[in-house]
Amino acid sequence: MKLAAMRQAVRAIEPRLIRGTVRAVRGLVLSVEQLPLPVGSLVRIEVPNRAEAPRAEVVGFEGTRALVMLLSEVDGVSTGTSVVVEQTASTVGVNEWWLGRVVDALGRPIDGKGDIPPGTPQPLWPGRTSPLSRGVIRDPLPTGVRALDAMLTVGRGQRVGIFAGPGVGKSTLLGSIARGSAAHVNVIGLIGERGREVPEFLEHVLGEEGLRRSVVVVATGDESPLMRVRAATVACSAAEYFREQGLDVMLMLDSVTRFAQAQRQIGLSAGEVPATKGYTPSVFSMLPRLLERAGCLATGGSITGFYTVLVEGDDLTEPVADATKGILDGHVVLSRRLAERSHFPAIDVLASISRVADQISDPNHIRARRHVGRLLSAYREAEELIQIGAYARGSNPDVDAAIALKSELDAFLRQGQDERAEFPATLRALVELSLSAESAGRRAPQQGQASAAPARQAQAAPMKAAGGPPAPAQGGRR
């Protein structure tokens, strides 16, 4: 056992004598000679008169020279500047002290609460998980959001995308899930966010209660694209650490779109040829590697992933949105039309889907969900006729029931930001809503009855005015 520990220590030794020299600078990329390091290695740029030496990462090669991308500014770098290896293994140290803390893409605390003790090295890009080692999604994971738990039930280990344009409530929905979910740990990656939005998210959206059992990894939009990509991988590595402890982890990345945009910048700087709408091939190869890291294992522990996708112009066929939708196990669409009506969370349940909802729900839940979904669909199809008063009551029992219960349906799908819905109460309310709809449908008049009533009233009016039935015409049949 002692020999095995010694071997592990030897493997963990990092080389310290490898030194290269900067020969060219192209944007954020440095061309460095005599630097035989693998891609993903961290290096230190020895810039004179800098209090802290800037760091960089090896992203590729050009002949015998290494292409190194800076994690910060290039100020002070010139031809002949020395580049020294700092870490060849692409890892980050994670431990339980990360809970309740805010860290950057290098795992350094940025919340002013002191240092974090060194943790267990976790690979930023671990090896592929065998599909046979994954567990089957069998159990629901309550999120505390009624619209999700009732209509788009999420399972432990599922991966769900949240698709929306800017300003429709993606971050607010993530905060509600983080506070109300039944997961043991939340790992939240804020990728490419505006600087002012980070403290707002921590204080107003996540809150003290949510932060207490969460790890927040931050890389703002003004940081290097390498830091934004690294922040996403660090968040996944932290989630994998807690999953290895047998815990149920909720991983939330906001957003995958900004991750893809950052990787596009890296790829173009490294010389990749742009493909679909300027995105490089590496973007579409990295997306499945990133998203497949969530899931449950047969040995225990799970990572349930929520990934926000910023769709340009609310276009769900945009390349990143389209590629992401094909990888995930479900998608939640936030509607700007609902948000403009102050309907929050603005979840369009008809445009959304959970691919595991039926296999983790009981028969009563499935039946009630399908019934309520059918009512919402029927109302949407007839909405224009209803609004202009052209709908004839009795034409469609589902539409009649939806009209009768419209306020109850909207109230059920609406929820305050700080309101947490208990899962059993949500299911009970959904079943009761379905039963009320059945009663309303039975009470609605049939189409024939509805059309006959105006005719009888039209006949009654002249009879009443004349004092009795009109006399038959001369020569007519009696």
C-alpha positions as CSV (number, residue, x, y, z in Angstrom):
1,M,0.0,0.0,0.0
2,K,2.9,2.3,0.8
3,L,4.5,1.6,-2.6
4,A,1.2,2.4,-4.4
5,A,1.0,5.8,-2.5
6,M,4.6,6.6,-3.6
7,R,3.8,5.8,-7.2
8,Q,0.8,8.1,-7.0
9,A,3.0,10.9,-5.5
10,V,5.6,10.5,-8.3
11,R,2.9,10.7,-11.0
12,A,1.6,13.9,-9.4
13,I,5.0,15.6,-9.6
14,E,4.9,18.6,-12.0
15,P,7.9,19.5,-14.1
16,R,9.3,22.9,-13.2
17,L,12.3,23.4,-15.5
18,I,10.5,23.7,-18.9
19,R,10.8,27.3,-20.1
20,G,9.9,28.7,-23.5
21,T,10.3,32.1,-25.2
22,V,7.6,34.3,-26.8
23,R,8.3,34.9,-30.5
24,A,5.0,36.4,-31.7
25,V,1.7,37.8,-30.3
26,R,-1.5,37.5,-32.3
27,G,-4.5,38.9,-30.3
28,L,-4.7,36.8,-27.1
29,V,-2.6,34.0,-28.6
30,L,1.2,33.9,-28.1
31,S,3.5,31.8,-30.3
32,V,6.1,30.3,-28.0
33,E,9.1,28.2,-29.0
34,Q,10.9,25.5,-26.9
35,L,7.7,24.7,-25.0
36,P,7.1,20.9,-25.4
37,L,3.9,20.8,-23.3
38,P,0.5,19.0,-24.0
39,V,-2.6,20.9,-24.9
40,G,-4.4,22.1,-21.7
41,S,-1.2,22.8,-19.7
42,L,-1.1,26.0,-17.6
43,V,1.9,28.2,-17.9
44,R,3.1,31.5,-16.3
45,I,4.2,34.5,-18.3
46,E,7.1,36.2,-16.6
47,V,6.3,39.8,-17.4
48,P,8.6,42.4,-15.7
49,N,7.1,44.8,-13.2
50,R,3.9,42.8,-12.7
51,A,2.8,42.1,-9.2
52,E,1.2,38.8,-10.3
53,A,2.5,36.9,-13.3
54,P,-0.4,36.4,-15.8
55,R,-1.3,32.8,-16.6
56,A,-2.0,31.2,-19.9
57,E,-3.0,27.8,-21.4
58,V,-1.6,25.8,-24.3
59,V,-4.4,25.5,-26.9
60,G,-2.5,24.2,-29.9
61,F,0.6,24.0,-32.0
62,E,2.0,25.6,-35.2
63,G,5.0,23.7,-36.4
64,T,7.4,23.4,-33.5
65,R,5.9,26.4,-31.7
66,A,3.2,26.1,-29.0
67,L,0.1,28.4,-29.3
68,V,-0.6,29.8,-25.8
69,M,-3.8,31.7,-25.0
70,L,-3.7,34.2,-22.1
71,L,-6.2,34.0,-19.3
72,S,-6.0,37.8,-18.9
73,E,-4.5,40.8,-20.7
74,V,-1.4,40.8,-22.8
75,D,0.0,44.1,-21.4
76,G,3.8,43.9,-21.0
77,V,4.3,40.8,-23.1
78,S,7.1,41.2,-25.8
79,T,9.4,39.1,-27.9
80,G,11.7,37.2,-25.7
81,T,9.4,37.1,-22.7
82,S,9.9,33.8,-20.8
83,V,7.0,31.3,-20.4
84,V,7.3,28.8,-17.6
85,V,5.3,25.6,-17.0
86,E,3.0,25.7,-14.0
87,Q,0.7,22.7,-14.4
88,T,0.6,20.0,-17.1
89,A,-2.5,18.2,-15.7
90,S,-5.8,19.8,-16.6
91,T,-7.3,19.4,-13.1
92,V,-8.9,21.5,-10.4
93,G,-8.9,20.7,-6.6
94,V,-12.4,20.3,-5.2
95,N,-13.6,19.5,-1.7
96,E,-16.6,20.0,0.6
97,W,-15.2,23.5,1.5
98,W,-16.5,24.7,-1.8
99,L,-20.1,24.6,-0.5
100,G,-21.4,28.1,0.0
101,R,-18.5,29.7,-1.9
102,V,-18.0,31.6,-5.1
103,V,-14.9,30.7,-7.2
104,D,-13.4,31.7,-10.5
105,A,-12.5,29.5,-13.4
106,L,-9.2,28.5,-11.7
107,G,-10.9,27.5,-8.5
108,R,-9.8,30.5,-6.6
109,P,-12.3,32.1,-4.2
110,I,-13.6,35.5,-5.2
111,D,-16.2,36.1,-2.4
112,G,-13.8,37.6,0.2
113,K,-14.5,34.8,2.7
114,G,-10.9,33.5,2.9
115,D,-8.9,30.8,1.2
116,I,-10.2,27.3,0.5
117,P,-8.0,24.3,1.6
118,P,-6.5,22.3,-1.3
119,G,-8.9,19.7,-2.6
120,T,-8.9,16.4,-4.5
121,P,-7.7,16.9,-8.1
122,Q,-10.6,16.5,-10.5
123,P,-10.0,16.4,-14.3
124,L,-11.5,19.2,-16.3
125,W,-12.1,16.8,-19.2
126,P,-12.5,13.3,-17.8
127,G,-12.6,10.2,-19.9
128,R,-15.8,9.1,-21.5
129,T,-18.3,7.4,-19.2
130,S,-19.4,3.9,-20.4
131,P,-23.1,3.9,-21.3
132,L,-23.4,0.6,-19.4
133,S,-22.2,2.1,-16.2
134,R,-25.0,4.7,-16.2
135,G,-28.1,4.1,-14.2
136,V,-31.6,4.2,-15.5
137,I,-33.6,7.3,-14.6
138,R,-36.4,5.9,-12.3
139,D,-37.2,8.6,-9.7
140,P,-38.5,12.1,-10.1
141,L,-36.5,15.0,-8.7
142,P,-38.9,17.7,-7.4
143,T,-37.8,21.2,-8.4
144,G,-40.3,23.2,-6.3
145,V,-41.7,24.8,-9.5
146,R,-45.3,23.7,-10.2
147,A,-45.2,24.0,-14.0
148,L,-42.1,21.8,-14.1
149,D,-43.1,19.2,-11.5
150,A,-46.6,18.8,-12.9
151,M,-46.3,19.1,-16.6
152,L,-42.6,18.5,-17.4
153,T,-41.5,16.2,-14.5
154,V,-37.7,16.0,-14.2
155,G,-35.9,12.8,-13.2
156,R,-32.7,12.3,-11.2
157,G,-29.9,12.3,-13.7
158,Q,-31.9,14.0,-16.5
159,R,-30.4,16.8,-18.7
160,V,-32.8,19.6,-19.5
161,G,-32.3,22.7,-21.6
162,I,-34.0,26.0,-20.9
163,F,-34.4,27.9,-24.2
164,A,-35.3,31.6,-24.3
165,G,-34.4,35.0,-25.6
166,P,-32.8,37.6,-23.4
167,G,-34.9,39.1,-20.5
168,V,-37.5,36.3,-20.3
169,G,-36.5,34.9,-16.9
170,K,-33.9,32.2,-17.4
171,S,-31.7,33.2,-14.4
172,T,-34.8,33.7,-12.2
173,L,-36.1,30.2,-13.0
174,L,-32.6,28.8,-12.2
175,G,-32.6,30.5,-8.8
176,S,-36.1,29.2,-8.0
177,I,-35.0,25.6,-8.9
178,A,-31.8,26.0,-6.8
179,R,-33.8,27.1,-3.7
180,G,-36.6,24.6,-4.1
181,S,-35.1,21.5,-5.5
182,A,-34.7,18.2,-3.6
183,A,-31.0,17.8,-4.7
184,H,-28.4,17.7,-2.0
185,V,-26.0,20.1,-3.7
186,N,-26.3,22.8,-6.4
187,V,-23.4,23.6,-8.7
188,I,-24.1,26.8,-10.7
189,G,-21.9,28.0,-13.5
190,L,-22.4,31.6,-14.5
191,I,-20.7,31.8,-17.9
192,G,-20.2,35.1,-19.7
193,E,-22.6,37.0,-17.4
194,R,-22.5,40.8,-17.0
195,G,-20.5,41.8,-14.0
196,R,-23.3,43.6,-12.2
197,E,-25.6,40.5,-12.6
198,V,-23.4,38.3,-10.5
199,P,-24.1,40.0,-7.1
200,E,-27.7,40.4,-8.1
201,F,-28.1,36.7,-8.8
202,L,-26.3,35.8,-5.5
203,E,-28.4,38.2,-3.3
204,H,-31.8,38.4,-5.0
205,V,-32.2,35.3,-7.1
206,L,-30.2,32.6,-5.3
207,G,-30.5,34.0,-1.8
208,E,-28.7,33.0,1.4
209,E,-30.6,29.8,1.8
210,G,-29.8,28.7,-1.8
211,L,-26.1,29.7,-1.5
212,R,-25.6,27.7,1.6
213,R,-25.8,24.4,-0.3
214,S,-24.4,25.7,-3.6
215,V,-21.1,26.1,-5.4
216,V,-21.0,29.1,-7.8
217,V,-18.4,29.2,-10.5
218,V,-18.1,32.6,-12.3
219,A,-16.5,33.9,-15.4
220,T,-17.9,37.2,-16.6
221,G,-18.2,38.4,-20.1
222,D,-15.2,40.7,-19.9
223,E,-12.9,37.8,-19.1
224,S,-10.8,35.8,-21.6
225,P,-12.8,33.2,-23.7
226,L,-10.5,30.6,-22.2
227,M,-11.7,31.5,-18.7
228,R,-15.3,31.2,-19.8
229,V,-14.8,27.7,-21.3
230,R,-12.8,26.7,-18.2
231,A,-15.5,27.9,-15.8
232,A,-18.0,25.5,-17.5
233,T,-15.6,22.6,-17.2
234,V,-14.8,23.5,-13.5
235,A,-18.5,23.5,-12.7
236,C,-18.9,20.1,-14.2
237,S,-15.8,18.8,-12.4
238,A,-17.2,20.1,-9.0
239,A,-20.5,18.4,-9.7
240,E,-18.7,15.1,-10.5
241,Y,-16.8,15.3,-7.2
242,F,-20.0,15.5,-5.2
243,R,-21.7,12.8,-7.3
244,E,-18.8,10.5,-6.4
245,Q,-19.7,11.0,-2.8
246,G,-23.1,9.4,-3.6
247,L,-25.0,12.7,-3.6
248,D,-27.8,14.0,-5.9
249,V,-26.3,17.1,-7.5
250,M,-28.2,19.8,-9.5
251,L,-25.8,21.3,-12.1
252,M,-26.9,24.5,-13.7
253,L,-24.9,26.3,-16.5
254,D,-26.0,29.7,-17.6
255,S,-25.4,29.7,-20.5
256,V,-24.3,27.1,-23.0
257,T,-24.6,29.7,-25.8
258,R,-21.8,31.8,-24.2
259,F,-19.7,28.7,-23.7
260,A,-20.1,28.0,-27.4
261,Q,-19.3,31.6,-28.4
262,A,-16.1,31.5,-26.2
263,Q,-15.0,28.2,-27.8
264,R,-15.6,29.7,-31.2
265,Q,-13.2,32.6,-30.3
266,I,-10.6,30.1,-29.1
267,G,-11.0,27.9,-32.3
268,L,-10.7,30.9,-34.6
269,S,-7.6,32.2,-32.8
270,A,-6.0,28.7,-33.0
271,G,-6.6,28.7,-36.8
272,E,-9.8,26.6,-37.1
273,V,-11.9,27.1,-40.2
274,P,-15.4,28.5,-39.4
275,A,-18.3,26.3,-40.3
276,T,-22.0,26.9,-39.5
277,K,-22.7,30.6,-38.9
278,G,-19.1,31.2,-37.9
279,Y,-19.0,28.4,-35.3
280,T,-15.9,26.2,-35.6
281,P,-16.1,22.4,-35.7
282,S,-14.6,22.2,-32.2
283,V,-17.7,23.8,-30.8
284,F,-20.0,21.0,-32.0
285,S,-17.5,18.3,-30.8
286,M,-17.3,19.8,-27.3
287,L,-21.0,20.3,-26.7
288,P,-21.8,16.6,-26.3
289,R,-18.6,16.1,-24.2
290,L,-19.8,18.8,-21.9
291,L,-23.5,17.8,-21.7
292,E,-22.9,14.1,-21.4
293,R,-21.1,14.6,-18.1
294,A,-24.4,14.9,-16.3
295,G,-26.4,11.8,-15.5
296,C,-26.9,9.1,-12.9
297,L,-24.5,6.2,-12.2
298,A,-25.5,2.6,-11.5
299,T,-23.2,2.7,-8.4
300,G,-25.2,5.7,-6.9
301,G,-25.1,9.5,-7.1
302,S,-26.6,11.6,-9.9
303,I,-26.1,14.9,-11.7
304,T,-29.3,16.5,-12.9
305,G,-28.4,19.2,-15.5
306,F,-30.2,22.4,-16.3
307,Y,-28.6,24.3,-19.2
308,T,-29.8,27.6,-20.4
309,V,-29.6,28.3,-24.1
310,L,-29.8,31.9,-25.3
311,V,-31.7,31.8,-28.7
312,E,-31.1,34.8,-31.0
313,G,-34.4,36.4,-32.0
314,D,-36.3,33.6,-30.2
315,D,-35.2,31.3,-33.1
316,L,-35.0,27.7,-31.8
317,T,-33.4,26.5,-35.0
318,E,-30.3,28.6,-34.4
319,P,-27.2,26.2,-34.6
320,V,-26.2,26.0,-30.9
321,A,-29.9,25.6,-29.9
322,D,-30.5,23.0,-32.5
323,A,-27.4,21.0,-31.6
324,T,-28.1,21.2,-27.9
325,K,-31.7,20.1,-28.3
326,G,-30.6,16.9,-30.0
327,I,-28.3,16.0,-27.1
328,L,-30.5,16.7,-24.1
329,D,-33.3,14.7,-22.5
330,G,-35.8,17.4,-22.7
331,H,-36.2,21.2,-23.2
332,V,-38.1,23.9,-21.5
333,V,-39.2,26.9,-23.7
334,L,-39.7,30.2,-22.1
335,S,-42.2,32.3,-24.0
336,R,-41.8,36.1,-24.5
337,R,-45.6,36.3,-25.1
338,L,-46.3,34.9,-21.6
339,A,-43.6,37.1,-20.1
340,E,-45.3,40.2,-21.6
341,R,-48.5,39.2,-19.9
342,S,-46.6,39.0,-16.5
343,H,-47.1,35.2,-16.5
344,F,-44.0,33.9,-14.6
345,P,-42.3,31.6,-14.8
346,A,-43.0,32.1,-18.6
347,I,-42.9,28.3,-19.4
348,D,-44.7,27.4,-22.6
349,V,-45.6,23.8,-21.5
350,L,-47.0,23.0,-25.0
351,A,-43.7,23.8,-26.7
352,S,-41.7,22.0,-24.0
353,I,-41.0,18.3,-23.4
354,S,-39.5,16.0,-20.8
355,R,-38.5,12.7,-22.5
356,V,-38.5,10.8,-19.2
357,A,-41.7,12.2,-17.6
358,D,-43.9,9.2,-18.3
359,Q,-41.4,6.6,-17.0
360,I,-41.0,8.3,-13.7
361,S,-44.7,9.3,-13.0
362,D,-47.6,7.2,-11.7
363,P,-50.7,6.5,-13.8
364,N,-52.8,9.1,-12.1
365,H,-50.2,11.8,-12.7
366,I,-49.8,10.8,-16.4
367,R,-53.5,10.8,-17.0
368,A,-54.0,14.2,-15.3
369,R,-51.0,15.7,-17.1
370,R,-52.3,14.6,-20.5
371,H,-55.8,15.9,-19.8
372,V,-54.6,19.3,-18.7
373,G,-52.2,19.5,-21.7
374,R,-55.1,18.7,-24.0
375,L,-57.1,21.5,-22.5
376,L,-54.3,24.0,-22.9
377,S,-53.8,22.9,-26.5
378,A,-57.5,23.2,-27.3
379,Y,-57.7,26.7,-25.9
380,R,-54.7,27.8,-27.9
381,E,-56.2,26.5,-31.1
382,A,-59.5,28.4,-30.5
383,E,-58.0,31.4,-28.8
384,E,-58.5,33.8,-31.7
385,L,-62.2,32.8,-32.0
386,I,-62.6,33.2,-28.3
387,Q,-61.1,36.6,-28.2
388,I,-63.3,38.0,-30.9
389,G,-66.4,36.3,-29.5
390,A,-66.9,34.0,-32.6
391,Y,-66.6,30.7,-30.7
392,A,-69.9,28.9,-30.4
393,R,-70.1,27.3,-26.9
394,G,-70.7,23.6,-27.2
395,S,-68.6,23.1,-30.3
396,N,-65.7,21.4,-28.5
397,P,-66.0,20.0,-24.9
398,D,-62.3,20.5,-24.3
399,V,-62.5,24.2,-25.3
400,D,-65.6,24.7,-23.1
401,A,-63.8,23.1,-20.1
402,A,-60.6,25.2,-20.8
403,I,-62.7,28.4,-21.0
404,A,-64.5,27.5,-17.7
405,L,-61.1,26.8,-16.0
406,K,-58.9,29.4,-17.7
407,S,-58.2,31.4,-14.5
408,E,-57.5,28.2,-12.5
409,L,-55.1,26.9,-15.2
410,D,-53.2,30.2,-15.3
411,A,-53.1,30.4,-11.5
412,F,-51.7,26.8,-11.3
413,L,-48.9,27.5,-13.8
414,R,-48.0,30.9,-12.3
415,Q,-45.7,31.0,-9.3
416,G,-43.9,33.7,-7.3
417,Q,-40.1,33.8,-7.3
418,D,-39.9,33.0,-3.6
419,E,-42.7,30.5,-3.6
420,R,-41.8,26.8,-3.2
421,A,-44.4,24.2,-4.2
422,E,-44.3,20.9,-2.5
423,F,-44.3,17.9,-4.9
424,P,-47.3,16.0,-3.3
425,A,-49.4,19.2,-3.1
426,T,-48.5,19.9,-6.8
427,L,-49.7,16.5,-7.9
428,R,-52.8,16.7,-5.9
429,A,-53.7,20.1,-7.3
430,L,-53.1,18.8,-10.9
431,V,-55.4,15.8,-10.4
432,E,-58.1,18.0,-8.9
433,L,-57.8,20.4,-11.8
434,S,-58.2,17.5,-14.2
435,L,-61.3,16.3,-12.4
436,S,-62.8,19.8,-12.4
437,A,-62.2,20.0,-16.1
438,E,-64.1,16.7,-16.6
439,S,-67.0,18.1,-14.7
440,A,-67.0,21.3,-16.6
441,G,-66.9,19.4,-19.9
442,R,-70.0,17.3,-18.9
443,R,-71.9,20.5,-17.9
444,A,-71.2,22.2,-21.3
445,P,-74.1,22.1,-23.8
446,Q,-73.8,19.9,-26.8
447,Q,-73.3,21.5,-30.2
448,G,-76.9,20.6,-31.4
449,Q,-78.4,22.0,-28.2
450,A,-76.4,25.2,-28.5
451,S,-77.5,25.8,-32.1
452,A,-81.2,24.9,-31.4
453,A,-81.6,27.4,-28.5
454,P,-81.3,30.6,-30.6
455,A,-83.8,29.1,-33.2
456,R,-86.4,28.4,-30.4
457,Q,-85.9,31.9,-29.0
458,A,-86.4,33.4,-32.5
459,Q,-89.7,31.5,-32.9
460,A,-90.9,32.4,-29.5
461,A,-90.6,36.1,-30.1
462,P,-93.2,36.5,-33.0
463,M,-95.5,34.0,-31.2
464,K,-95.4,36.1,-28.1
465,A,-96.0,39.3,-30.0
466,A,-99.0,37.9,-31.9
467,G,-100.5,36.3,-28.9
468,G,-100.2,32.7,-30.2
469,P,-99.0,30.7,-33.1
470,P,-99.4,32.4,-36.6
471,A,-102.3,31.2,-38.7
472,P,-101.4,28.9,-41.6
473,A,-101.3,30.5,-45.1
474,Q,-104.4,30.3,-47.4
475,G,-104.4,26.9,-49.1
476,G,-101.6,25.6,-47.1
477,R,-101.5,22.2,-45.4
478,R,-103.0,21.8,-42.0
